[in-house]
Every structure is written in structure tokens, then in C-alpha cells.
Amino acid sequence: MGRDNIESLSPTAEGENSNDLIKFLERPEVFFDGIPLTKEDKSKIKASLDIIFWDAKQKKKQEKS
């Protein structure tokens, strides 16, 4: 679909499981829409994912109560 530089979330040749988003973002070359992410970009993404994850967990917990 015109996105040749996008890394996949499949396991790497070394057998590393890249299905974990945090581990995936630790890889040296990760792209977003064909643009390489900097360490700062990756840090911001991790922080955003952390907020989203814990917010969803809290909402789910409240729904069960």
C-alpha cells in the first residue's frame, strides 16, 4: 500500500518477539508513515500508550463494580 519502510510486528530473524509494543519501539529503526522515529518520538509514544492502557484498565475495573 505504498508503505515499504514500515516495520512489521512479526518476530524478527533472531526470534525476538516483537508483538510487545514497548519492545518493538526499542528497536533501532522504527518508522511512522515512512518517517524514522527519534528516541524522543518513541518516548512520547510510550508515554501515550501508558496513559491509554491504564485509563482503559481503570474504566474496565469501574464497569465491573
Residue pairs with C-beta under 8 A, 6 or more apart in sequence:
3 33
3 34
4 34
5 31
5 34
6 31
6 34
7 18
7 24
7 27
7 29
7 30
7 31
8 18
9 18
9 19
9 24
10 18
11 17
11 18
11 19
12 18
16 23
17 23
18 24
18 27
21 49
22 46
22 49
24 30
25 37
25 42
25 45
25 46
26 42
29 36
30 36
30 37
30 42
31 37
32 41
37 45
